[in-house]
Structures are given as C-alpha cells and as structure tokens.
Amino acid sequence: MRVDSTPASKRQRFITVDPMELESAKAKLAAAKEKFGREIRVFEISTASSTPSDVSSTVSEEPEGFYEFTPEDYYRLLATKKEDKHLKTKKLREAEQAARRARITKAVIRVRFPDNYTLEATFHPSETIQSLFDLLMKVIAHPELPFYIYTTPPKKQIKDVSQDFYSAGFIPGAIVYFSYDLPKGDDGAAASGPYLQEEVMSLQGLDSMIEMEPGEPSRDEPPKTNPPASVPDQKPGDKKKIKPKWLKL
C-alpha cells in the first residue's frame, strides 16, 4: 500500500467562481466607477486593528515633549542640510524632486470608519484633498451631517483641503480616519453606523472575486515536474577492452 505523504496544504485545490456572479461583480464595480468617477473598494478590518472615532478619550497620547527633537537630532539634521546645500544646487534639487514626483502616478487612500469598514480609492498625486472630501460626500450614509478626517498618532485633523496628495505626504498611499463633527450626545444613530451607503457596502469583496479565474488552482500548489529519465544500469563486464599501446603481437 502506497501512502501519500504530501501535506494537505500542498495538495492541489480548485476554487471555482460562478460565471454569473463574476459578471455581476464586474458590472457592479464598473457602475460604481462610472457613478463616483474613480475605482473604489470596500473591505472590513478586524476589531483589534481598528481605531475608535474618539481617539482622545480612548487612546492615551504621549506627552508633547515626546515628539520634540533632541539636541542630537537637531545637529544631525543640520549637518545633513549643510551637506546638501554645498553638494547640490537649487536647480539640481528641484530637478530631482520633479523626477521623483513624475515617477509616482497614483495615491491610494484608505478611509477607515468607526464601524471597522474601510473605503479605498485611487487618486492622482496632483489632485487635492478636496477631491477626497467630494468622494466622501457621495458615499457616506449621512452627507448632510458635518464630518472631518484625521491622521493618527498623534491625532491631527486635516483642515487644509487645498493641498495635493503629494504635498501632504499621502503618496504612494495613506490611511486616514473618519468622524462626524457633532457635539457629544447629539450624534444619535449616526454614531453607530452604518457609515457608508448600502449601495457602496454591496461592493465589499467584489474586487477579490474578479481576480480569480474560474477553475484556477490555488497558488499553494507546487509546480509539477517531470520525473528524471531512467538511465540503464551498466554492468562491469560491459566495459570495452582496450589494448595497451606497449603490447605488440
């Protein structure tokens, strides 16, 4: 009896996707792109990695002195700037910065909501943060309520919406957090969610579905290799007898 010693995780598995569901997913994503003007994704994150909406009340922030430069940091930064000033001209520095900026063609922004859902959208680095606010106005469940977005840690509200994503440092991507700007006690049902419209929530998981081809084997399957060709055994008596050169008959 031959026992298969191949681990179960390495055995070939096939993941099938219903062609009808696949076409429906493509149609929904295409309709969303046309409606909102850009590709968007929706997915859920675990509770452990999420950030509460009220960071100041639930997360203990470091003291202000924690983020201050030490004397060593100051002199190290000063020495670096002096070296750059002497070695590079202003035009050369501007040319290098323009070249770096030209190589970056997109900024992937993820907006995390208090209910552990994340909205991902792709922007051009030259677009302003106002375009992100415009998108949120189209997808959130209560666009009539005031809201703001912020980064953390430390918690910093994003107020200058005229900045482009490159200048704001949101390239090649960034994670920002959403919160309604309402007095405590007046938020009502809006604070508990859902924060995204039902139509947008229906996009969850569709992007991963269309990435799989029907009947495509899983990637954990090792590539098949052909067995090595058999080589016939050579018997000792089959060696060709060679006459020594010194032997004369």
N, C-alpha and C positions, 0 to 999 in steps of 0.2 A: 504494500500500500504506500502510495506517494503522498507525503504531507506537504501542503503548500505553506511554506514558511514566510511568504511575503506579508509584511504588516498590513493591517486593514486600511491604514491611512494612505498606503501607496497603491492600493488596488484601483483599477480604473472605474470611475463613476461617471455617469452621464447625467447632465442637467438639461432637461427639456423645457422649452418655453412654448406655450400655446401661441401659434402664429396669429390668431385673432387678438389675443391680449397684447402681443408685441406691436401689432399695427395700431391698436387703440392707444398704447402708451406713446408711440411716435406721434400720433395725431394730437394727443393732449399737450405734449411738450411743444409741438410746432405752433399750436394755437396760443399757448401761453407766451411763447417768444414773440408772436405777432402782436398780441394784446399789450404786453408790458414793454416791448421794444428791446428785449435782451434775454439771453438764456438764464433761467433760474433753476435752482434745485432746492428741495426741502428734505430735511432729514432730522431724526431725533437723536439726542445725545443722552448719555447716562446721567443720572442724578448726581453722581459723585463728581463729574467733571463740569457740571453747570455752575453758573454764578447767580446768586439771588439778585433780584432787582434792586433791593436796598442794600447796597454794599456797605455803606457807612454804619448801618445798625447791626449787621451780622458778621462782618469781617473786621477784625482789629487791624487797623492800618498802622504802619510803622511811624515812629515819630519823625518830625520834619528833618531833624538832624541826620537821619539815616540816609537820606538822599543827597546830602551835601558832599561836595568834593573835599577830599583830604588834601593836605599840602603836597603829598606825593603825587596825587592825581593831577593837581594843578601844574606842577613843574614838568611832569611828563607830557601833558597836553601842550604846554607852552613850547617845550623843546621840539615836539613834532611839528607844530605850526611854523616855527622858525626854520626848520629844515625844509619844509615845503615851500616857504617863501623864497629861500635862496636858490633852490633847485629848479623851481618851476615858475614860469612867467604867468601873468594873469591870463593871457590868451591861451596858453597851453592848458591851464587848469580848466578854463571854460570849454575848450575843445574836448577834453577828456570827459567832462561832465555831460556834454551834449552826446558824446558817443555812448556813454553808459545809459543815458535816457533813451536813446534811439533803439537800443537792444531790447528794452522792456516794452512789450506790446500789449500787456493786459494786467489788470489789477483784480484779483479775486477777493471779494469782500464777503465775509460771513457775519450775519447779524444774528446774535443769539437772543432769544426771548426768555422771559422768566418761566415759561412752561416747558423748558428743555427742548424746544424746537429751534432749528437753525435755518435761516434763509441764506442761500449762497447765490451771488450774482456776479457777473463779469463785466468790468468797465474798462475803458481805455485810460491809461495813466494821466492823460491830459484832461479828462473830464473832472468836473468839480464835485465836491462832496454834496453840493445841492442836488446833483443827479441821483444820489443815493436817497436823499430825503424825498425826492419826487417819486422814486420807485416805492418807497415805504408807504407813501400816501395811497398808492394804488393797491397794495396787497394786505395792509393791516385791516383788522375787523372793525376798528372804530377810528376812521380817519378824521372824524370831527373833533376828537379829543387831542389836546396838546401832548406832545411827546418830545423826547430828546434821546440822543445816543451818546455813549461814553466809552472810554477805554479804561482798562484796569490791569494791574495795580500801578500806581495809586489811582483811585477813581478820578477821571478827568473828563468833564463834559465837553463835547465837540461843539463849539459855537461858531467858528469861522467856516462857513459853508462855501465861501468863495475860493478856498484853496483847492488845487487839484490834488489827485491822489498821490502823485509823485512828490510834490512839495510837502504833503502831510506825512510822508513816510509810509504810506499804505501800499507799498509795492515790494515784492510781487503780489502780496496779499496781506490781509489784516482781519482781525476779529474785533468787532465792536458789539456793544450791548444796548438793548432797547429798554426804555422805561417810559411810562406815561408821566407827564409833568402835572400831577394833580395833588392837591393837599391830602394829607393822610385822613382817611375816613370818608373822603368824597369820591374815591375811585370806584366803589361799588363793584359790579360784576366785571368791569373791565380789567381789574387787577388779577382776577383768577383765570382769565383766558376763556376761550382760545384767542390768541393774539393775531393770527392770520385768518384770512377769509377761507371759507370752506373750499372754494374752487382752488385756491393755492395749496391748501393742505392735501388735496387729492393728488398732487404731483409727487408726493412722498414715495420714494423707491422706484419711480418710473425710469430714471436715468440708468440705474444699475440693471434694470431688466433688458433695455435695448442694447446693452453692451455684450450680452450673451447670445451667441448664435444657437439656434435650435439643435440639440443633439451634440453640442460641443463638449468634449471630455474635459474634466476638471484639470487644472494646471498641476495638481499634486501627483499626476501620473508620470512616472519616469519614462523617458523615450525608449522605445523598443529598439533593441539592437539584434542584428542577425548573428546566429551562433558562428563561431570560428570554423573555417573549413577544416575538415579532418585531414590529417597527414598520415599516409600509410607508414606502418612501422617498418623499419629497415633491419633486416636480420644481419647478424655479424658475418655470416657466411656469404652474404651477397656482395661483399666488397670486391672490387675488381683487382685482380692480382697484377702488380706492376713488376716488370723485370728490372733488377738493379743494373745500372749502367756498367758496373765493373765486371758483370758476368758475361763472359764470351763463350759461345758454343762453337 
